[in-house]
Amino acid sequence: MVELKDLMELARRIKDKDLRKKVIDIIKHPSLSNNNLIVSPLKCEESPASVSWHHVERGGLLKHTYAVTMMCISVAEQLEKVYGFEIDKDSLIAAALVHDTGKLWTMKKSKAGWE
């Protein structure tokens, strides 16, 4: 089972200190503000990645985010090896880790499941 600490371990691979701190802050404390009103999201550990397509279970968003990040790293490493150019893995890892953060505000639990 994927846990929040697994995402933190991936975030620690980001070499740029400022970017790493921002990503870790987003993962640990996601927040949105609108006219000084802070809206609390679902906890990442509780949220599915989708309501009907993939990783619909509790914690599915963690599992999906971990998988996407690992695939991005793997593809980048292969591209570097095969084609000999450098990929900005800091930006790649950061983007993969936060790419679905907004879902924490859009998912809602109902009696019938997730919507």
N, CA, C and O atoms as a GROMACS GRO file, in nm:
protein
  460
    1MET      N    1   0.084  -0.119   0.000
    1MET     CA    2   0.000   0.000   0.000
    1MET      C    3   0.088   0.125   0.000
    1MET      O    4   0.185   0.134   0.076
    2VAL      N    5   0.054   0.219  -0.084
    2VAL     CA    6   0.128   0.344  -0.094
    2VAL      C    7   0.081   0.437   0.017
    2VAL      O    8  -0.038   0.449   0.044
    3GLU      N    9   0.177   0.503   0.081
    3GLU     CA   10   0.148   0.596   0.189
    3GLU      C   11   0.204   0.734   0.155
    3GLU      O   12   0.285   0.748   0.064
    4LEU      N   13   0.161   0.833   0.230
    4LEU     CA   14   0.209   0.969   0.209
    4LEU      C   15   0.361   0.977   0.218
    4LEU      O   16   0.423   1.055   0.145
    5LYS      N   17   0.420   0.898   0.305
    5LYS     CA   18   0.567   0.899   0.321
    5LYS      C   19   0.637   0.858   0.191
    5LYS      O   20   0.749   0.900   0.165
    6ASP      N   21   0.570   0.774   0.110
    6ASP     CA   22   0.628   0.733  -0.018
    6ASP      C   23   0.638   0.851  -0.114
    6ASP      O   24   0.736   0.864  -0.188
    7LEU      N   25   0.537   0.938  -0.113
    7LEU     CA   26   0.543   1.058  -0.196
    7LEU      C   27   0.652   1.153  -0.145
    7LEU      O   28   0.720   1.218  -0.223
    8MET      N   29   0.667   1.158  -0.013
    8MET     CA   30   0.772   1.243   0.046
    8MET      C   31   0.911   1.195   0.002
    8MET      O   32   0.999   1.276  -0.026
    9GLU      N   33   0.929   1.065  -0.002
    9GLU     CA   34   1.059   1.011  -0.046
    9GLU      C   35   1.088   1.051  -0.190
    9GLU      O   36   1.201   1.085  -0.224
   10LEU      N   37   0.986   1.048  -0.275
   10LEU     CA   38   1.005   1.092  -0.413
   10LEU      C   39   1.035   1.241  -0.418
   10LEU      O   40   1.121   1.284  -0.496
   11ALA      N   41   0.966   1.319  -0.338
   11ALA     CA   42   0.990   1.464  -0.336
   11ALA      C   43   1.133   1.495  -0.292
   11ALA      O   44   1.192   1.593  -0.338
   12ARG      N   45   1.187   1.414  -0.205
   12ARG     CA   46   1.324   1.438  -0.158
   12ARG      C   47   1.428   1.415  -0.268
   12ARG      O   48   1.545   1.450  -0.251
   13ARG      N   49   1.388   1.358  -0.380
   13ARG     CA   50   1.479   1.342  -0.495
   13ARG      C   51   1.498   1.473  -0.569
   13ARG      O   52   1.590   1.486  -0.650
   14ILE      N   53   1.413   1.570  -0.542
   14ILE     CA   54   1.424   1.701  -0.609
   14ILE      C   55   1.545   1.773  -0.549
   14ILE      O   56   1.549   1.800  -0.429
   15LYS      N   57   1.641   1.803  -0.634
   15LYS     CA   58   1.766   1.864  -0.586
   15LYS      C   59   1.752   2.012  -0.554
   15LYS      O   60   1.816   2.062  -0.461
   16ASP      N   61   1.670   2.083  -0.629
   16ASP     CA   62   1.649   2.225  -0.606
   16ASP      C   63   1.575   2.243  -0.473
   16ASP      O   64   1.459   2.203  -0.460
   17LYS      N   65   1.642   2.303  -0.376
   17LYS     CA   66   1.586   2.315  -0.240
   17LYS      C   67   1.453   2.388  -0.236
   17LYS      O   68   1.360   2.344  -0.168
   18ASP      N   69   1.444   2.500  -0.308
   18ASP     CA   70   1.319   2.579  -0.306
   18ASP      C   71   1.203   2.501  -0.366
   18ASP      O   72   1.093   2.499  -0.311
   19LEU      N   73   1.229   2.438  -0.479
   19LEU     CA   74   1.124   2.360  -0.544
   19LEU      C   75   1.084   2.241  -0.456
   19LEU      O   76   0.965   2.212  -0.441
   20ARG      N   77   1.183   2.174  -0.399
   20ARG     CA   78   1.155   2.060  -0.311
   20ARG      C   79   1.067   2.102  -0.194
   20ARG      O   80   0.971   2.034  -0.159
   21LYS      N   81   1.100   2.216  -0.133
   21LYS     CA   82   1.022   2.264  -0.019
   21LYS      C   83   0.878   2.295  -0.061
   21LYS      O   84   0.783   2.261   0.011
   22LYS      N   85   0.861   2.359  -0.175
   22LYS     CA   86   0.726   2.392  -0.223
   22LYS      C   87   0.643   2.266  -0.247
   22LYS      O   88   0.527   2.259  -0.208
   23VAL      N   89   0.705   2.167  -0.311
   23VAL     CA   90   0.633   2.043  -0.340
   23VAL      C   91   0.596   1.971  -0.211
   23VAL      O   92   0.483   1.924  -0.197
   24ILE      N   93   0.689   1.963  -0.118
   24ILE     CA   94   0.660   1.897   0.010
   24ILE      C   95   0.550   1.972   0.085
   24ILE      O   96   0.462   1.909   0.145
   25ASP      N   97   0.554   2.104   0.082
   25ASP     CA   98   0.447   2.183   0.147
   25ASP      C   99   0.311   2.156   0.084
   25ASP      O  100   0.211   2.142   0.154
   26ILE      N  101   0.308   2.147  -0.049
   26ILE     CA  102   0.181   2.118  -0.117
   26ILE      C  103   0.131   1.979  -0.079
   26ILE      O  104   0.012   1.961  -0.053
   27ILE      N  105   0.219   1.882  -0.076
   27ILE     CA  106   0.178   1.746  -0.043
   27ILE      C  107   0.130   1.737   0.102
   27ILE      O  108   0.028   1.675   0.131
   28LYS      N  109   0.204   1.799   0.192
   28LYS     CA  110   0.169   1.792   0.335
   28LYS      C  111   0.048   1.877   0.370
   28LYS      O  112  -0.037   1.836   0.449
   29HIS      N  113   0.039   1.997   0.311
   29HIS     CA  114  -0.063   2.093   0.350
   29HIS      C  115  -0.128   2.158   0.228
   29HIS      O  116  -0.110   2.278   0.206
   30PRO      N  117  -0.201   2.081   0.148
   30PRO     CA  118  -0.265   2.143   0.032
   30PRO      C  119  -0.368   2.247   0.078
   30PRO      O  120  -0.441   2.223   0.175
   31SER      N  121  -0.373   2.360   0.010
   31SER     CA  122  -0.472   2.460   0.048
   31SER      C  123  -0.506   2.547  -0.073
   31SER      O  124  -0.425   2.566  -0.164
   32LEU      N  125  -0.624   2.598  -0.071
   32LEU     CA  126  -0.672   2.693  -0.171
   32LEU      C  127  -0.724   2.814  -0.095
   32LEU      O  128  -0.775   2.801   0.016
   33SER      N  129  -0.710   2.929  -0.154
   33SER     CA  130  -0.772   3.046  -0.091
   33SER      C  131  -0.847   3.124  -0.196
   33SER      O  132  -0.806   3.131  -0.312
   34ASN      N  133  -0.956   3.183  -0.155
   34ASN     CA  134  -1.038   3.265  -0.242
   34ASN      C  135  -1.091   3.379  -0.156
   34ASN      O  136  -1.173   3.358  -0.066
   35ASN      N  137  -1.044   3.499  -0.184
   35ASN     CA  138  -1.086   3.616  -0.105
   35ASN      C  139  -1.063   3.593   0.044
   35ASN      O  140  -1.150   3.621   0.127
   36ASN      N  141  -0.946   3.542   0.077
   36ASN     CA  142  -0.905   3.516   0.215
   36ASN      C  143  -0.985   3.406   0.284
   36ASN      O  144  -0.972   3.388   0.405
   37LEU      N  145  -1.066   3.332   0.210
   37LEU     CA  146  -1.139   3.219   0.267
   37LEU      C  147  -1.062   3.093   0.229
   37LEU      O  148  -1.048   3.061   0.111
   38ILE      N  149  -1.013   3.022   0.327
   38ILE     CA  150  -0.939   2.900   0.300
   38ILE      C  151  -1.037   2.784   0.300
   38ILE      O  152  -1.114   2.765   0.393
   39VAL      N  153  -1.032   2.707   0.193
   39VAL     CA  154  -1.121   2.592   0.176
   39VAL      C  155  -1.040   2.466   0.199
   39VAL      O  156  -0.940   2.443   0.131
   40SER      N  157  -1.081   2.385   0.294
   40SER     CA  158  -1.007   2.263   0.326
   40SER      C  159  -1.041   2.152   0.227
   40SER      O  160  -1.157   2.133   0.191
   41PRO      N  161  -0.940   2.079   0.184
   41PRO     CA  162  -0.963   1.968   0.091
   41PRO      C  163  -0.984   1.836   0.165
   41PRO      O  164  -0.973   1.829   0.287
   42LEU      N  165  -1.015   1.734   0.088
   42LEU     CA  166  -1.009   1.597   0.141
   42LEU      C  167  -0.864   1.568   0.176
   42LEU      O  168  -0.774   1.634   0.123
   43LYS      N  169  -0.840   1.474   0.261
   43LYS     CA  170  -0.703   1.430   0.286
   43LYS      C  171  -0.662   1.340   0.170
   43LYS      O  172  -0.741   1.259   0.122
   44CYS      N  173  -0.538   1.355   0.126
   44CYS     CA  174  -0.488   1.276   0.014
   44CYS      C  175  -0.499   1.126   0.044
   44CYS      O  176  -0.525   1.046  -0.046
   45GLU      N  177  -0.480   1.089   0.169
   45GLU     CA  178  -0.484   0.949   0.209
   45GLU      C  179  -0.624   0.890   0.194
   45GLU      O  180  -0.639   0.768   0.188
   46GLU      N  181  -0.727   0.974   0.188
   46GLU     CA  182  -0.865   0.929   0.180
   46GLU      C  183  -0.919   0.934   0.037
   46GLU      O  184  -1.012   0.860   0.004
   47SER      N  185  -0.863   1.018  -0.045
   47SER     CA  186  -0.920   1.046  -0.176
   47SER      C  187  -0.891   0.939  -0.280
   47SER      O  188  -0.780   0.886  -0.286
   48PRO      N  189  -0.991   0.907  -0.363
   48PRO     CA  190  -0.965   0.822  -0.480
   48PRO      C  191  -0.898   0.909  -0.587
   48PRO      O  192  -0.894   1.031  -0.575
   49ALA      N  193  -0.848   0.846  -0.690
   49ALA     CA  194  -0.790   0.922  -0.801
   49ALA      C  195  -0.897   0.958  -0.903
   49ALA      O  196  -0.880   1.049  -0.983
   50SER      N  197  -1.007   0.885  -0.899
   50SER     CA  198  -1.115   0.903  -0.996
   50SER      C  199  -1.245   0.855  -0.932
   50SER      O  200  -1.243   0.779  -0.835
   51VAL      N  201  -1.356   0.901  -0.984
   51VAL     CA  202  -1.483   0.854  -0.929
   51VAL      C  203  -1.534   0.728  -0.997
   51VAL      O  204  -1.617   0.657  -0.941
   52SER      N  205  -1.485   0.699  -1.118
   52SER     CA  206  -1.536   0.580  -1.186
   52SER      C  207  -1.437   0.511  -1.278
   52SER      O  208  -1.469   0.405  -1.334
   53TRP      N  209  -1.318   0.566  -1.297
   53TRP     CA  210  -1.231   0.511  -1.399
   53TRP      C  211  -1.112   0.434  -1.343
   53TRP      O  212  -1.095   0.317  -1.377
   54HIS      N  213  -1.030   0.494  -1.260
   54HIS     CA  214  -0.911   0.427  -1.209
   54HIS      C  215  -0.886   0.464  -1.063
   54HIS      O  216  -0.918   0.575  -1.020
   55HIS      N  217  -0.830   0.372  -0.989
   55HIS     CA  218  -0.794   0.395  -0.849
   55HIS      C  219  -0.909   0.459  -0.771
   55HIS      O  220  -0.892   0.561  -0.704
   56VAL      N  221  -1.025   0.398  -0.781
   56VAL     CA  222  -1.147   0.453  -0.721
   56VAL      C  223  -1.150   0.433  -0.569
   56VAL      O  224  -1.232   0.493  -0.500
   57GLU      N  225  -1.062   0.352  -0.519
   57GLU     CA  226  -1.063   0.319  -0.376
   57GLU      C  227  -1.002   0.430  -0.290
   57GLU      O  228  -0.934   0.520  -0.340
   58ARG      N  229  -1.028   0.421  -0.160
   58ARG     CA  230  -0.970   0.512  -0.061
   58ARG      C  231  -0.817   0.503  -0.075
   58ARG      O  232  -0.761   0.394  -0.079
   59GLY      N  233  -0.752   0.616  -0.083
   59GLY     CA  234  -0.607   0.619  -0.100
   59GLY      C  235  -0.564   0.602  -0.246
   59GLY      O  236  -0.444   0.596  -0.275
   60GLY      N  237  -0.660   0.594  -0.336
   60GLY     CA  238  -0.628   0.576  -0.477
   60GLY      C  239  -0.546   0.689  -0.536
   60GLY      O  240  -0.465   0.667  -0.626
   61LEU      N  241  -0.568   0.811  -0.486
   61LEU     CA  242  -0.492   0.925  -0.538
   61LEU      C  243  -0.344   0.911  -0.503
   61LEU      O  244  -0.258   0.945  -0.584
   62LEU      N  245  -0.314   0.862  -0.384
   62LEU     CA  246  -0.174   0.837  -0.347
   62LEU      C  247  -0.111   0.734  -0.440
   62LEU      O  248  -0.002   0.754  -0.493
   63LYS      N  249  -0.182   0.624  -0.460
   63LYS     CA  250  -0.132   0.516  -0.544
   63LYS      C  251  -0.109   0.566  -0.688
   63LYS      O  252  -0.005   0.538  -0.747
   64HIS      N  253  -0.205   0.637  -0.741
   64HIS     CA  254  -0.195   0.691  -0.877
   64HIS      C  255  -0.078   0.789  -0.888
   64HIS      O  256   0.000   0.781  -0.983
   65THR      N  257  -0.067   0.880  -0.794
   65THR     CA  258   0.039   0.981  -0.798
   65THR      C  259   0.176   0.916  -0.789
   65THR      O  260   0.269   0.955  -0.860
   66TYR      N  261   0.189   0.817  -0.703
   66TYR     CA  262   0.316   0.745  -0.690
   66TYR      C  263   0.350   0.675  -0.822
   66TYR      O  264   0.464   0.685  -0.870
   67ALA      N  265   0.253   0.606  -0.881
   67ALA     CA  266   0.277   0.534  -1.006
   67ALA      C  267   0.316   0.630  -1.119
   67ALA      O  268   0.411   0.602  -1.193
   68VAL      N  269   0.244   0.741  -1.133
   68VAL     CA  270   0.275   0.839  -1.238
   68VAL      C  271   0.416   0.893  -1.220
   68VAL      O  272   0.491   0.904  -1.317
   69THR      N  273   0.453   0.926  -1.097
   69THR     CA  274   0.586   0.982  -1.070
   69THR      C  275   0.695   0.880  -1.102
   69THR      O  276   0.796   0.915  -1.164
   70MET      N  277   0.675   0.757  -1.060
   70MET     CA  278   0.775   0.652  -1.089
   70MET      C  279   0.788   0.628  -1.239
   70MET      O  280   0.899   0.608  -1.289
   71MET      N  281   0.676   0.630  -1.312
   71MET     CA  282   0.682   0.612  -1.458
   71MET      C  283   0.756   0.729  -1.524
   71MET      O  284   0.834   0.708  -1.617
   72CYS      N  285   0.730   0.850  -1.478
   72CYS     CA  286   0.799   0.967  -1.534
   72CYS      C  287   0.950   0.957  -1.513
   72CYS      O  288   1.028   0.982  -1.605
   73ILE      N  289   0.990   0.919  -1.394
   73ILE     CA  290   1.132   0.905  -1.364
   73ILE      C  291   1.194   0.798  -1.452
   73ILE      O  292   1.302   0.817  -1.508
   74SER      N  293   1.127   0.686  -1.466
   74SER     CA  294   1.179   0.575  -1.546
   74SER      C  295   1.194   0.614  -1.693
   74SER      O  296   1.297   0.587  -1.755
   75VAL      N  297   1.091   0.678  -1.748
   75VAL     CA  298   1.098   0.721  -1.888
   75VAL      C  299   1.210   0.822  -1.907
   75VAL      O  300   1.284   0.815  -2.005
   76ALA      N  301   1.223   0.917  -1.815
   76ALA     CA  302   1.329   1.018  -1.824
   76ALA      C  303   1.466   0.953  -1.823
   76ALA      O  304   1.554   0.989  -1.902
   77GLU      N  305   1.486   0.858  -1.732
   77GLU     CA  306   1.615   0.790  -1.724
   77GLU      C  307   1.647   0.715  -1.853
   77GLU      O  308   1.761   0.716  -1.899
   78GLN      N  309   1.548   0.651  -1.913
   78GLN     CA  310   1.569   0.580  -2.039
   78GLN      C  311   1.598   0.676  -2.154
   78GLN      O  312   1.685   0.649  -2.237
   79LEU      N  313   1.526   0.788  -2.159
   79LEU     CA  314   1.552   0.887  -2.263
   79LEU      C  315   1.694   0.942  -2.251
   79LEU      O  316   1.762   0.961  -2.352
   80GLU      N  317   1.737   0.968  -2.129
   80GLU     CA  318   1.874   1.016  -2.108
   80GLU      C  319   1.976   0.911  -2.153
   80GLU      O  320   2.075   0.943  -2.218
   81LYS      N  321   1.951   0.787  -2.118
   81LYS     CA  322   2.043   0.677  -2.152
   81LYS      C  323   2.049   0.654  -2.303
   81LYS      O  324   2.158   0.643  -2.360
   82VAL      N  325   1.935   0.648  -2.366
   82VAL     CA  326   1.930   0.614  -2.509
   82VAL      C  327   1.971   0.732  -2.598
   82VAL      O  328   2.047   0.714  -2.693
   83TYR      N  329   1.922   0.852  -2.565
   83TYR     CA  330   1.945   0.966  -2.653
   83TYR      C  331   2.054   1.060  -2.605
   83TYR      O  332   2.095   1.150  -2.678
   84GLY      N  333   2.102   1.040  -2.482
   84GLY     CA  334   2.215   1.116  -2.434
   84GLY      C  335   2.190   1.261  -2.397
   84GLY      O  336   2.284   1.338  -2.384
   85PHE      N  337   2.064   1.299  -2.381
   85PHE     CA  338   2.039   1.437  -2.337
   85PHE      C  339   1.985   1.437  -2.195
   85PHE      O  340   1.931   1.337  -2.146
   86GLU      N  341   2.000   1.551  -2.130
   86GLU     CA  342   1.959   1.561  -1.990
   86GLU      C  343   1.816   1.614  -1.979
   86GLU      O  344   1.776   1.707  -2.048
   87ILE      N  345   1.741   1.552  -1.891
   87ILE     CA  346   1.604   1.594  -1.865
   87ILE      C  347   1.600   1.659  -1.727
   87ILE      O  348   1.664   1.612  -1.634
   88ASP      N  349   1.525   1.766  -1.716
   88ASP     CA  350   1.509   1.835  -1.588
   88ASP      C  351   1.419   1.751  -1.498
   88ASP      O  352   1.297   1.771  -1.492
   89LYS      N  353   1.481   1.657  -1.428
   89LYS     CA  354   1.404   1.566  -1.344
   89LYS      C  355   1.344   1.635  -1.222
   89LYS      O  356   1.243   1.588  -1.170
   90ASP      N  357   1.400   1.743  -1.177
   90ASP     CA  358   1.339   1.818  -1.067
   90ASP      C  359   1.199   1.865  -1.106
   90ASP      O  360   1.102   1.843  -1.033
   91SER      N  361   1.189   1.929  -1.222
   91SER     CA  362   1.059   1.978  -1.268
   91SER      C  363   0.965   1.863  -1.299
   91SER      O  364   0.845   1.871  -1.271
   92LEU      N  365   1.018   1.757  -1.355
   92LEU     CA  366   0.937   1.640  -1.389
   92LEU      C  367   0.877   1.576  -1.264
   92LEU      O  368   0.758   1.546  -1.260
   93ILE      N  369   0.959   1.554  -1.163
   93ILE     CA  370   0.912   1.493  -1.038
   93ILE      C  371   0.811   1.586  -0.970
   93ILE      O  372   0.707   1.540  -0.922
   94ALA      N  373   0.841   1.715  -0.965
   94ALA     CA  374   0.750   1.811  -0.902
   94ALA      C  375   0.614   1.809  -0.970
   94ALA      O  376   0.511   1.804  -0.904
   95ALA      N  377   0.614   1.815  -1.103
   95ALA     CA  378   0.489   1.816  -1.178
   95ALA      C  379   0.410   1.686  -1.156
   95ALA      O  380   0.288   1.690  -1.138
   96ALA      N  381   0.479   1.575  -1.158
   96ALA     CA  382   0.411   1.446  -1.139
   96ALA      C  383   0.349   1.436  -1.000
   96ALA      O  384   0.238   1.385  -0.985
   97LEU      N  385   0.420   1.485  -0.899
   97LEU     CA  386   0.370   1.475  -0.762
   97LEU      C  387   0.249   1.564  -0.734
   97LEU      O  388   0.165   1.529  -0.651
   98VAL      N  389   0.239   1.676  -0.803
   98VAL     CA  390   0.128   1.767  -0.773
   98VAL      C  391   0.022   1.773  -0.883
   98VAL      O  392  -0.072   1.852  -0.874
   99HIS      N  393   0.035   1.692  -0.987
   99HIS     CA  394  -0.050   1.705  -1.105
   99HIS      C  395  -0.199   1.689  -1.078
   99HIS      O  396  -0.280   1.745  -1.151
  100ASP      N  397  -0.238   1.615  -0.977
  100ASP     CA  398  -0.381   1.594  -0.948
  100ASP      C  399  -0.424   1.653  -0.814
  100ASP      O  400  -0.529   1.616  -0.762
  101THR      N  401  -0.346   1.743  -0.759
  101THR     CA  402  -0.377   1.800  -0.628
  101THR      C  403  -0.516   1.863  -0.625
  101THR      O  404  -0.584   1.855  -0.522
  102GLY      N  405  -0.558   1.923  -0.732
  102GLY     CA  406  -0.689   1.988  -0.738
  102GLY      C  407  -0.806   1.893  -0.714
  102GLY      O  408  -0.914   1.936  -0.675
  103LYS      N  409  -0.784   1.764  -0.738
  103LYS     CA  410  -0.891   1.667  -0.716
  103LYS      C  411  -0.933   1.661  -0.569
  103LYS      O  412  -1.044   1.619  -0.538
  104LEU      N  413  -0.845   1.703  -0.479
  104LEU     CA  414  -0.878   1.700  -0.337
  104LEU      C  415  -0.996   1.791  -0.304
  104LEU      O  416  -1.060   1.774  -0.201
  105TRP      N  417  -1.024   1.888  -0.391
  105TRP     CA  418  -1.136   1.979  -0.369
  105TRP      C  419  -1.258   1.941  -0.450
  105TRP      O  420  -1.367   1.992  -0.424
  106THR      N  421  -1.243   1.854  -0.547
  106THR     CA  422  -1.356   1.822  -0.635
  106THR      C  423  -1.424   1.690  -0.601
  106THR      O  424  -1.540   1.671  -0.638
  107MET      N  425  -1.356   1.600  -0.532
  107MET     CA  426  -1.415   1.471  -0.497
  107MET      C  427  -1.506   1.487  -0.376
  107MET      O  428  -1.475   1.559  -0.281
  108LYS      N  429  -1.619   1.420  -0.382
  108LYS     CA  430  -1.712   1.421  -0.268
  108LYS      C  431  -1.758   1.279  -0.241
  108LYS      O  432  -1.788   1.203  -0.334
  109LYS      N  433  -1.762   1.244  -0.115
  109LYS     CA  434  -1.810   1.112  -0.073
  109LYS      C  435  -1.960   1.119  -0.050
  109LYS      O  436  -2.009   1.210   0.017
  110SER      N  437  -2.033   1.023  -0.108
  110SER     CA  438  -2.178   1.016  -0.085
  110SER      C  439  -2.212   0.873  -0.044
  110SER      O  440  -2.125   0.786  -0.039
  111LYS      N  441  -2.337   0.850  -0.014
  111LYS     CA  442  -2.379   0.715   0.024
  111LYS      C  443  -2.356   0.616  -0.088
  111LYS      O  444  -2.328   0.498  -0.062
  112ALA      N  445  -2.367   0.662  -0.211
  112ALA     CA  446  -2.352   0.574  -0.327
  112ALA      C  447  -2.206   0.551  -0.365
  112ALA      O  448  -2.175   0.464  -0.446
  113GLY      N  449  -2.116   0.629  -0.308
  113GLY     CA  450  -1.973   0.618  -0.342
  113GLY      C  451  -1.914   0.755  -0.360
  113GLY      O  452  -1.951   0.850  -0.290
  114TRP      N  453  -1.823   0.767  -0.454
  114TRP     CA  454  -1.758   0.895  -0.482
  114TRP      C  455  -1.824   0.964  -0.600
  114TRP      O  456  -1.868   0.899  -0.695
  115GLU      N  457  -1.829   1.094  -0.592
  115GLU     CA  458  -1.881   1.173  -0.704
  115GLU      C  459  -1.797   1.297  -0.721
  115GLU      O  460  -1.823   1.378  -0.810
   0.00000   0.00000   0.00000
